[in-house]
Amino acid sequence: MATPVGNGPAGAAVPARPSSPPAAPGTAPAAPGGGPRIPAQRSRPGTAAAGLMARLARSTSTAPGRLRLAGVLLTVLTVAFGALTAWQLETRAQAADRVVSYSQPLSRDAAEIQRSLADAATTSASGFLLAGAEPDAVRKRYELDLATAARLISEAAARTTATSPAQGSLSTLNQQLPVYAGLVESARADNRQGIPLGGAYLRYASEQIQTVLLPTAAQLAAAEDKELARDYADAKSVPWAAFGLAVLTLAALAWVQVLLCRRTNRVFNIGLLAATAAVLAGSLWLAVTGLTTGSALDRSDRQGATPLRALNAARVDVLSARLAENLHLVARGSTGKYRDQWTAATDNLGTTENLAAAGADQLAAAKGSLPEALRLAPGAAAESVRDAAKDYDTWRLRHTGAGKLEQDNADYQGALNATVSATDTTGTADAAFSLTDQALAKAADAEQQQFDSAAEGTGRDLRTAAGAAAVLGLLAAVAALRGLGRRLAEYR
């Protein structure tokens, strides 16, 4: 009798140890007789893709399969049309909103900073010449100019990003404006006490504003004008991708309807017709909105933004001429520098006499910022610019008369009285300058109104069209699926 092997309970047989280890996962069992194991075959990616294509081919070989494929194709196209059109219109709506509420106001404010600084320099020189007889209105105008410039600089800094090119100019203006104001106050204090050093302080302050503040303000205005031009270009750009996808979607809808008509002998499919109408309506809405908003933005630029830039250049040239006129009297003719500055400023304005009565050909040939402002001014603004041109002619005549008193007769006091006076508010060069400046300010208000009336609402119209395109795209997808679903139901 055999003896049990192992340590198991008495009488229990212990299984024999296998002669070879178990097969690894994914490996075929060993061949009979202990031969080598054969690895299991795994499916290859190419084989899986081929199988998928084969199943797809089998599914589309039948009429129901082809209808399902057409439904997928039309759903993708109609939804993509609605989404792409909505996205492109929303992008343009945002650009139009930036034109109205961001870039154009910043461009306008930058121009106003430049004008306020130039006016502050001019007004401070006028007050200096009047000395103790300086009217309160002159002093208040100077203080208002400084306050306006400081406020607009602060607001512009808060509204621009840290990486904006305008930030450098704003930082310089913010630092240098208090320095200029301090120099002017020193000049005023010395002048009230009869200290000759006051004139030197004022000339130095004017030098600072002409060489630092005004050029920096001009750089700021140029940077903001470029930003405005970019926003205009974005808002007026044509959404070619949306138009292209609309054509492709309409072509696909027409193709599917033609195939259905040939196979079913049914001329109309209500669902597909509704989908076609929805896509066509979205395309027409896109085209009409693009044309109307583009026209409105063009008009706001042509009758508002562009004329305002030209008008601002003329206003700054007017103020530069007035500053040179005043500083020449402050210097008491000790230098010809300010006479040269007057000549340069008036050359920039234009030397055409009787510009207000100029015909179209004469106006087209005239050179200078004032003729340019008149050429571009629309409607009521043009009348104000013509009034400014008349007052400018009067101003030049009075300036020439004051110069003759000083140079030919050595009558400084007579020249001073002919230029600026606390009592004569109508017959001086200063009075003619004031009328010129007021007429240009009136023209600026009219042009700003033209911009506002033309550009207002363009962003809203584009955004409405964007929402409509998204809804129409979804409706087209639903209608196409319902139309094809009815044909599929016939095969059940």
Residue pairs with C-beta under 8 A, 6 or more apart in sequence:
4 10
4 11
4 12
4 13
4 14
5 13
5 14
6 14
8 14
20 30
20 34
23 29
23 30
23 37
26 39
26 40
26 42
27 37
27 39
27 40
28 37
28 38
28 39
28 40
29 37
30 36
30 37
31 37
31 38
58 65
59 65
59 68
59 69
60 66
60 69
63 263
63 491
64 488
64 491
67 484
67 487
67 488
68 484
68 488
70 256
70 259
70 484
71 480
71 481
71 484
71 485
73 252
73 256
74 249
74 252
74 253
74 256
74 272
74 275
74 477
74 480
74 481
74 484
75 477
75 480
75 481
77 245
77 248
77 249
77 252
78 249
78 275
78 278
78 279
78 473
78 474
78 476
78 477
78 480
79 473
79 474
79 477
80 245
80 249
80 473
81 242
81 245
81 246
81 249
81 279
81 282
81 469
81 473
81 476
82 282
82 469
82 470
82 471
82 472
82 473
82 474
82 476
82 477
83 470
83 473
84 241
84 242
84 245
85 239
85 242
85 245
85 246
85 282
85 286
85 466
85 469
85 470
85 473
86 466
86 467
86 469
86 470
86 473
87 466
88 239
88 241
88 242
89 239
89 242
89 286
89 289
89 462
89 463
89 465
89 466
89 469
90 462
90 463
90 466
91 234
92 234
92 235
92 236
92 237
92 239
92 293
92 462
93 459
93 460
93 462
93 463
93 466
94 459
95 231
95 232
95 234
95 235
96 231
96 235
96 293
96 297
96 455
96 458
96 459
96 462
97 459
98 231
98 234
98 235
99 228
99 231
99 232
99 235
99 297
99 300
99 455
99 458
100 455
100 456
100 458
100 459
102 159
102 231
103 224
103 227
103 228
103 230
103 231
104 228
104 304
104 305
104 451
104 455
106 156
106 159
106 160
106 166
106 224
106 227
106 228
107 221
107 224
107 225
107 227
107 228
107 305
107 309
108 308
108 448
109 152
109 155
109 156
109 224
110 152
110 156
110 166
110 217
110 220
110 221
110 223
110 224
110 225
111 221
111 308
111 309
111 312
112 148
112 152
113 149
113 152
113 153
113 156
113 173
113 217
113 220
113 221
114 214
114 217
114 218
114 220
114 221
114 312
114 316
115 312
115 315
115 316
115 319
116 145
116 146
116 148
116 149
116 152
117 145
117 149
117 177
117 209
117 213
117 214
117 217
118 209
118 214
118 315
118 316
118 319
118 320
118 323
119 141
119 145
119 319
119 437
120 142
120 145
120 146
120 149
120 209
121 205
121 206
121 209
121 210
121 214
121 319
121 323
122 319
122 322
122 323
122 326
123 138
123 141
123 142
123 145
124 142
124 184
124 187
124 188
124 202
124 205
124 206
125 202
125 206
125 323
125 326
125 327
125 330
126 138
126 326
126 420
126 430
127 134
127 138
127 139
127 142
127 188
128 187
128 188
128 191
128 198
128 199
128 202
128 326
128 330
129 326
129 329
129 330
129 416
129 419
129 420
130 138
130 420
130 422
131 191
131 192
132 192
133 422
134 422
135 422
142 184
146 177
146 181
149 173
149 177
150 177
153 170
153 173
153 174
153 177
154 174
156 166
156 170
156 220
157 167
157 170
157 171
157 174
160 166
160 167
160 170
161 167
164 223
164 227
165 223
166 220
166 223
166 224
166 227
169 216
169 217
169 219
169 220
169 223
170 220
172 212
172 216
173 213
173 216
173 217
173 220
176 208
176 212
176 213
176 216
177 213
179 208
180 205
180 208
180 209
180 213
183 201
183 202
183 204
183 205
183 208
184 201
184 202
184 205
186 198
186 201
187 198
187 199
187 200
187 201
187 202
187 205
188 198
189 198
190 196
190 197
190 198
190 201
191 198
191 199
191 202
192 198
199 330
199 331
199 332
202 327
202 330
203 327
203 330
203 331
206 323
206 327
210 323
214 316
221 312
225 309
228 305
232 297
232 301
232 305
235 293
235 297
235 458
235 462
236 294
236 297
236 298
238 290
239 286
239 290
242 286
242 469
243 283
243 286
243 287
246 279
246 282
246 283
246 286
249 279
249 476
250 276
250 279
250 280
250 283
253 272
253 275
253 276
253 279
253 480
254 276
256 272
256 484
257 269
257 272
257 273
257 276
260 266
260 269
260 272
260 487
261 267
264 487
269 483
269 484
269 486
269 487
270 483
271 479
271 480
271 481
271 482
271 483
271 484
271 485
271 486
272 479
272 480
272 483
272 484
273 483
274 475
274 476
274 479
274 483
275 475
275 476
275 477
275 479
275 480
275 483
276 476
278 472
278 473
278 475
278 476
278 479
279 472
279 473
279 476
281 472
282 468
282 469
282 472
282 473
282 476
285 465
285 468
285 469
285 472
286 465
286 469
289 461
289 462
289 464
289 465
292 461
293 458
293 461
293 462
296 454
296 455
296 457
296 458
297 454
297 455
297 458
299 454
300 450
300 451
300 454
300 455
300 458
302 378
303 378
303 379
303 447
303 450
303 451
303 454
304 447
304 448
304 450
304 451
304 452
304 454
304 455
305 451
306 376
307 373
307 376
307 377
307 378
307 381
307 447
307 450
308 444
308 447
308 448
308 451
310 369
310 372
310 373
310 375
310 376
311 373
311 376
311 377
311 381
311 385
311 440
311 443
311 444
311 447
312 444
313 369
313 372
313 373
314 349
314 369
314 370
314 372
314 373
314 388
314 440
315 437
315 440
315 441
315 444
317 345
317 346
317 348
317 349
317 369
317 370
318 345
318 349
318 392
318 433
318 436
318 437
318 440
319 437
320 341
320 345
320 348
321 342
321 345
321 346
321 349
322 430
322 433
323 341
324 338
324 339
324 341
324 342
324 345
325 338
325 342
325 399
325 419
325 429
325 433
326 419
326 420
327 338
327 341
328 338
328 339
328 342
329 412
329 415
329 416
329 419
329 420
331 337
331 338
332 412
333 406
333 407
333 412
342 399
346 396
347 368
348 368
348 369
349 368
349 369
349 370
349 392
350 366
350 367
350 368
350 369
350 370
350 371
351 367
351 368
352 358
352 362
352 366
352 367
352 368
352 371
353 393
354 393
355 363
355 366
355 370
355 371
355 374
355 386
355 389
355 392
355 393
356 386
356 387
356 389
356 390
356 393
358 366
358 371
363 371
363 374
363 375
364 375
370 385
370 388
370 389
370 392
373 385
373 440
373 443
374 382
374 385
374 386
374 389
377 384
377 385
377 443
377 447
378 446
378 447
378 450
379 446
379 450
380 446
381 443
381 444
381 446
381 447
381 450
382 443
384 439
384 440
384 442
384 443
384 446
385 439
385 440
385 443
387 435
387 439
387 442
388 435
388 436
388 439
388 440
388 443
391 432
391 433
391 435
391 436
391 439
392 432
392 436
394 432
394 435
395 429
395 432
395 433
395 436
398 418
398 419
398 427
398 428
398 429
398 432
399 419
399 429
401 418
402 414
402 415
402 416
402 418
402 419
402 429
403 415
405 411
405 414
405 415
405 418
406 412
406 414
406 415
417 424
417 428
418 428
418 429
419 428
419 429
419 430
420 428
420 429
420 430
421 428
421 430
424 431
425 431
